[in-house]
Amino acid sequence: MDETLNFSTFILSLSTSVLVNLGELLDPISNEKKVDLTMAKHSIGIIEMLKEKTKGNLTEEENRLIDNILFELMIKYVEAAKKG
């Protein structure tokens, strides 16, 4: 298996998708910042589901990563929802 593809990089990829949908990063296709709260919430939900489904199977580092990412993304989501 390719060492660059692991659980942590997968979670980081999902979090990047959330940041794009929150308008924090440029959309790689349109090269514009767009807000799509529905898709952002959906992707956060996927990360939450992965956290629950992998409980007890992650390293301490992976647990910390997923907890920190979820915390940060939820704060950013609430802030974006207040603006929208």
C-alpha positions in Angstrom: 0.0 0.0 0.0 1.2 3.5 -0.8 2.5 5.1 2.4 1.1 8.5 1.5 -2.5 7.0 1.5 -3.5 6.2 5.1 -6.3 7.0 7.5 -4.8 10.4 8.5 -4.4 11.6 4.9 -8.0 10.4 4.1 -9.4 12.5 7.1 -7.3 15.5 6.0 -8.7 15.1 2.5 -12.2 15.1 3.8 -11.5 18.2 6.0 -10.1 20.0 3.0 -13.4 19.3 1.2 -15.3 20.8 4.1 -13.0 23.9 4.0 -13.7 24.3 0.3 -17.5 24.0 0.9 -17.2 26.6 3.7 -15.6 29.0 1.3 -12.3 29.0 3.2 -10.4 27.5 0.3 -10.7 27.9 -3.5 -12.7 25.3 -5.3 -10.1 23.4 -7.3 -12.5 23.2 -10.3 -13.9 26.7 -10.5 -10.9 28.4 -8.8 -13.5 30.4 -6.8 -14.6 30.5 -3.2 -18.1 29.2 -2.8 -20.2 28.3 0.3 -22.2 25.1 0.3 -23.3 24.5 3.9 -25.2 21.4 3.0 -22.1 19.7 1.5 -19.9 20.9 4.4 -22.3 19.4 6.9 -22.5 16.2 4.9 -18.7 15.9 4.9 -18.5 16.7 8.6 -21.0 13.9 9.2 -18.9 11.5 7.2 -15.9 12.3 9.5 -18.1 11.8 12.6 -19.3 8.5 11.3 -15.7 7.4 10.6 -14.7 8.4 14.1 -17.5 6.2 15.5 -16.9 3.3 13.2 -13.2 3.2 13.9 -13.5 3.6 17.7 -10.9 1.4 19.4 -9.0 0.8 16.1 -7.1 4.1 15.8 -3.7 5.1 17.1 -3.6 7.8 19.7 -2.3 10.2 17.1 -5.2 9.3 14.7 -7.7 9.8 17.5 -6.2 13.2 18.3 -6.2 14.2 14.7 -9.9 13.3 14.1 -11.0 15.0 17.3 -9.1 18.2 16.6 -10.3 18.3 13.0 -13.9 17.8 14.0 -13.7 20.5 16.6 -12.2 23.0 14.2 -14.6 22.2 11.4 -17.6 22.4 13.6 -16.6 25.8 14.8 -16.0 27.0 11.3 -19.3 25.5 10.2 -21.2 27.4 12.9 -19.5 30.6 12.0 -20.3 30.2 8.3 -23.9 29.3 9.1 -24.3 32.5 11.1 -23.0 34.6 8.2 -25.3 32.8 5.7 
